[in-house]
Amino acid sequence: MTPTTKKAAIIGGGVIGGGWAARFLLNGWNVAVFDPDPEAARKIGAVLDRARASLPALYDRALPPEGTLRFCETLDEAMQGADWVQESVSERLDLKHKVYDQIAACLPEGGFIASSTSGFKASDLAAHGAPVVVVHPFNPVYLLPLAEITGAPELRARALPVVKSIGMSPLEMHAEIDAFIGNRFQEALWREALWMIRDGIATTAQIDDAMRMGFGLRLAQMGLFETYRLAGGEAGMASYMEQFGPSLHWPWSRLTDVPDLDAALVQAISDQSDAQSGHMTIAQMETLRDDNLVAILRGLRRTGSGAGGVITAHEQRLDTGGEIDGLPVTQRRAVPVTWTDYNGHMNEAAYLELGTWATDGMMKLVGADDTYVASGKSFFTVDTRIRYLGEVHRGAVLTVTTQVLEGAGKKMKLFHRILQEDGSLAATIETLMLHTDLNTRRACPPEPQVQAALETLAAAHAGRPAPGAGGPVGQR
């Protein structure tokens, strides 16, 4: 059976149910949804629009062809031929039991129910005899990979491969607890935050900033124990426990019910940490942590969220101008790890991105800035040619100078020189652009002030050496 022939029945089409529908659909499954809410189709349609714009962007390979989506009038109709049943109704145990009775009557022999519950134990859900396994996701389901799985061992074993097949990371729990692992941590943070607000210690904004500007960035890519392992320095987790263990008994938190940090518990945590991360040195882990943080922060910067907005605001105050050999500097920056490839050097796409930002720098110099673009005029690229002349590695500071080769009429022809710190050429980029009316999407002459600035620069740059051949061949 190929993935495109499998069918998922989604019972309950709210935020979580809609996310499951998107996750399955975009991984090639056919999906049938049952939800009596008359707005279910519209709501899930909105979720799907977001998922289609985001989930495929995570991959360097295409996802399978999208499955078919059908909204059903009855639960029985949605269940017909289902290979997977995902229940995502409201968090009321009596309601879930009622729905399970209806689902169980339609289950094929050997079938089971996967519940999205955020807190009920599988044994409580299955108390009336329905075969239920908890498969608890996090919102948005179509992007966040974690799914906590708990319940009968034979049902967990059957759920695991399905969850993996749709690109998720199953966390199998062998012991049952209310609210599982992730929500227990979230609940602890939530309770402490409520106490801080109630006691007048902090505002909601301060609490959110403390998370998104600080420890939240670390937890996003390393988790709790690996983060604290690094806090112990070269000696690792045992050192951390020795230094900071006593603080558990200090009145830092309203969550004062803590375990006795005896020698056995310290040893158990230290041993488990060694087993988890002991294959890496502290230096290796620090490099990994920093690389991950760069990637996370660059991602946040693209949307301006949290720490990303702080970086963008600070960047506006940094000087990137000046001239080199009579040519304006249009870009200067260090090479991030996200611009390097498996060979350890800057990849081809990164050169193009760097050239794009340099072109934007020239546009600002001639007056075609954000305000100009907002008015309905801009330059569109019609031809780009790149020559790779030297290897560039992460951390290298690159400077781009831009020569205006042509600035008459509708054309803007630029020649970017990408210079390494020693002044040698790393690459050259020649790009031809046409001035365009953003409303008609047709080429048109620039506004007079932009045209004049381009002509002035083209005349000033006319005496510069013409772009020539020579230099080493590309880096691959």
N, C-alpha and C positions, 0 to 999 in steps of 0.2 A: 504494500500500500504506500503510495507516494504522499508527501505532505499535502499536495493540492487536493487529494481525495478525502482527507480527514475533515471531520466536522466537530466544531465546538458549540455546545448549547450554553448560552449565557442567560442565567435566570436572575434578573435584576439588572437594569441598565442605567444605574446611577453613575457617579464619578468613577468608582472602581470597576463596575461592570462594563462601562464604556471603554475604560482603559484596557481591560482584558480583551474586549472585542477587537480593539485596534491591534493589540499585540498578536493575537492569533491571525487576524486578517492579513496583516503585513508580513506574516511568516508563511503565507500560502494556504492557511486553513479556510474552509467555508465556515461561516458563523451564522447561527440562528439565535435571535434575541427574543426573550419573552419578558415584557414589563408592561403592566396595565397603565402606566403613566402615558397619557396621550401625547406628551411632549418628548417621549423617549427617543423617537427617531431624530428629532431636531437636536437634542442634547448629544446623542451619540455621534451624529453627523459633525458637530463642532469638535468633539474629541478626535474624530478621525482626521479632520482637516489639520489639526495640530500634529497628530502622529505622523501623517504622511509628509509633513514638512520637516520632521525632526529625526525620526528613527532611521530612515535610510541614510541620513547624513553621518551616522556613526560608523558606517562601513566603507571599506575600499572595494568591496564587491557588491554586486546588485543583490537585493533580496529576491526571493522567489516571486513569481507572479501573484498578485493579490488575489485572495479568495473572494467568494461572493458573500454578501451580507443580506440577510432576510429577517424582517420583523414579523413575528408570529402572533396570531390572535389568542392562541392557547398554549399552555405549558406543554401539553401532549404533542402539539405540532412541532414545537421547538426541539423536543427530545427525540423525534424520529431520526434514527440513523446516527445519533451522536456518539462520537468516540471519546469525548471529554465533556463533563458537565461542571460548569463553574457557577456556584451559587454566591450571589452578592446582594442579598436582600438586607433590610435594616437590621441593626444589632438588637433584636429582641428574640430571646430564646424560644418563646412560645410561637412566634411567627416562623422562625426557622424550622421548628419541628413540624408545623403545619405544612410548610412548603416541601419538606423532606418526605412527608407521607405521600404527597402528590408525585414527586419525582420518582420515589422508589417504585411506585406502581408502573412507571414507564421505563425503568432501567432494564437494559438487556441483561442476560445472565452474566454474572461476573462484573457488572458495571459498578461504579462508585461515584460519589459526589465529592467534588473539591470545594471547600468553603473558603471564602475570602475573609471570614471573621477576623476582627482585630483583637479579640480578647478571649472568646470562649474556648475551652479545652475540647479537643475532638471527642473525648469520652462523654462530655456533656451533650455535645451535638448529636452523638450517636446513641443517646440514652433510650430512644424509642425503637432502636433496631436498624435504622438506616445506615448503610456503609458510608461513613463520612471521614475524609481526611482533610486536615487544615492545610491550605495553600495560601498563606497570607502574604500579599504583595505590599508595595509601598507606592504611593501616588507621586508622579504619574506612572501607571503600570507599564505603559509602552516604552518608557525610557529607563526607569530604575530597575536594575536587574535582580535585586534580592527578592526571594520568596521563601518564607519560613514554613517548613513542612513538619507537621506533627500529627500523630495518630497511630493506628495499628501498623506494625512493621510491614505487613504484606501490602498495605495500601500505600505506605510511604515509598516502598520499593517500586511500585507501579507508577507513582506520580513523578518520581525524580527524573526519569528519562524524557518525559513529555515536557516538563518545565525547562530542562536543558535544551531541548530541540527548538524552542522558540526564543533562544538567546538569553535566558535568565540564569541566575546563579542560585540554586536551591541550597538552603541551610537546613539540613535535616536535624531535628531535635529528637533525641532518644528519650527524654524525660518530659512529661507534660507539666506545664505551668500556665497559669492565666496570663494572657497578654504576651506570651512568648519572650523573645529576647529584645528585639528592636523597640517594641512599644514600652517595655519596662524601663529602658533607658530614657525614652521620650517622656514617660510619665514622671520619672524622677526629676528631669529638667523642668517639666511643667509645674510640678508642685513647688519646687524651690523658687521658680519665677513668681508664682502666685504669692508666696510668702513675702518676697522682696517688694512686690507691689503693695500688698496689704500693709506692710510695716513702713512704707514710705522710703525705702532704701533706694529703689531704682524705678525707672519708667519702662514701659514696654520697648521704647526706642533704644534705651541704654542696654537693656537685656539683649535685644536682637543684635546690637552693634558688638557687644562683648562676644557673641558667638560668631558672627559672620566676619568680623575683623580679626579674630584671634584663634581660639582653639578649634572652632568649627572647620577652618581651613586645613588644620592638621588631621582632624578626625576623618575628613572627607577622603583622604588618600592613604592613611595608615591605621586608623582605628585607635583604640584606647591603649592596649598593652604595648604595641610597637612604639607609639608616641612616648609612653612613659619609659620604655626601655632606653630610648635615646636620652631622656632626661637624666638617666643614671650615668651618662658618660661612657667611657671606655669599659668600665666594669659591668655595664648593662643593668638588667632588671634587679639583681640582688642589691646593687648599690642604691638604686632608686628606692627600694623598699626600706633600706636602712635609713636613708636620709629623710624620707617623707612619710614613712609609715606612722610615726607618732602623731602626725597632724590629723589622723582619723578621729582622734579623741579631743581635738580642739573644737571650740564652738563656732566653726565656720559655717555650718549648714543646719537647716531645720531637719534634715534627714539624719537624725542622730542615732538611729538604730543600726549600728555597724558591727561586723564580726570582730571577735577577738583576734588580733593579729599575732597569733602564737607562732612558734618556730615551725610547726608543721605546715601551716597555711603559707607562710613566707616561702618555705622550701618548695611547696607544690606550685605556687605561682612562678617562682624562679625557674623551676624545671620545665614547666609548660612553656614559658617564654623562650627558654633555650631551644626546646623542640620546635617551636614555631618559627623562630628567626635566627637561631644560632648558626645557620649555614652562611650568614652574611656577617661581615665585620661591621663595627659601628660606623667606620668611614664609608663603607659601601651603602649602608642604610641611609646615612646622611646625604650622600649623593642622590640616592633614589628619592628620598624625601624632597630634596630641593628641585629635582627634575619634575616631580609630580606637582609640586606647588607652582612652578612656572607654568605648567600646562593648565592647571586649574585657574590661576590668576589671569592668564591670557584669555581663557574662556570667559571668565567673569567680566573682563575688560570689554569684550566685544558687545556685551549687553549693557554695560554700565552698572551692573548690579554689585551691591556690597563693596568689597575691596576693589573691584574693577573700576568703579567710579572714582575712587580716591586716586588710583594710578593715572587715569585719564586727566583728572584735574591737575595733578602734579606735572604731568608731561607738558601741559600747555605753558608752563612757566620755564621750561628748559630751552636753552638756546640751541637751535640747529642751523642758524643762518651763517653768513659770512661768504667768503669767496676763496677759491684756490685757482691760481693761474688765470685770474680774470673771469672765471666761471662761477656762478652762484652754487652754493651748497644747498641742495634740495632735500637731502635726507642724510641722517647720521644715526647709526644705532648698532647695538651689539646683536650678534646672531644668537637667538634662543635655541634651546634644544629641540623645540618643535619644528625648527627649520632644517634639521639634520636628518640623514637617512641611515640605512644599514651600513653604509661605507664610512660613516662617521663624519661626513662633510656636508656642507650646505647643498640641498637638492635643487633641481632645476626649477620647480614650482616656486621655491622661495626667492630665486633671483627675479622671477616675474613679479612676485608680490612686492619685492623691494623696489623694482622699477615703477610699479603702479603708484606706490607712495611718493616716489620721487616726482613722477608726473603730476600728482596732486600738489606737491610742493611748488612746482613751476606754475601750475594753474593759479595758485594763490598769489604768486609773485606778480602775475600779469593782471590780477583783479578778478579772475574767474573763481572766486572763493565760494564758501557755502551760501552766502547771501545771493551771489550771482546765480548759482545753480537753483536756489529756491525761487528765483524770479522766472525760471523756465528756460534757461540757456546753459549749455555745457559743451564739453568736447568728448567725442566718442572715438575710441581706438579702432583703426581699420587695418593696421599692419604693425607687427612687432618682430624684431630680429635680435636674437641674443647670441653673443659669443662668450664661451667660458674659457678664461685665460689662466686661472690659477685656483688651487684648492683653498677652500675657506672652511674653517672649523668653528664649532660652537664657541661663543664667547668673544670671537673676533669682532672688533669695532670697524664697521664699514662706513665709508663716507661716499656720497654720490654727488657728483657735479653734473650740471645739465647745460648743454649747449643747444641754443635754438638754431637749427639748420635752416628752417623756413618758417616764416610767420606772416605770409601774405594771403589775402582773401580768406577762404574758409579753412585753410590748412594750418596746422601746427605740427612741425616735424622736429623731434627732439632727439638728442644723442646723450645718453647717460653714461658716465664713466664711474664704475664702482671701484673705489680705491681701498686697498688694505692699509693697515696702520703704517707700513713702511713706504707708502706712496705708490706701490706697484699696482698694476691693473689686475683686478680679480675677474672682471667681466665688463662687457659693453652691451648696451641695449639701445637699439634704434627703434623709435616708435613714431608712427604717423597717425595723426588724429584729425578729425573733421569737426568743425563747430556745428552744433546741432540745436534746433529748436525742440525742446522736450515735449511740447504740445503736439506739433505736427510730425515729430520724429524724422524731420528732413534737415539736410544740411543748409546752413544759412550763414551770412557774414556775422562776425562777433560785434558786440557793441563797440562804439568808437574808442572808448577808453582802453578796452582790452586789445583792440586792434593796434592802437598806437603803442601800447606797452610791448606787444609782440614784435612789432616792426623795429622798435628801438633796440631790443635785445638781439634780434637777428642781425642788425647792422653792427652792433658792438661785438658780436661773436663771429662775424664774417672773417675776421683776420686770424681766427684760431686755426690750428692745423686740422685739415680734413680728416675725418675718421678713416683709418687705413687698415690694411690687413697686417698679419704678422702676429707673433706671440705663439705660445704653445697651444696645442689643440685642446679641445674640451677635456674635462676631468674624468670621463667614464672610459 
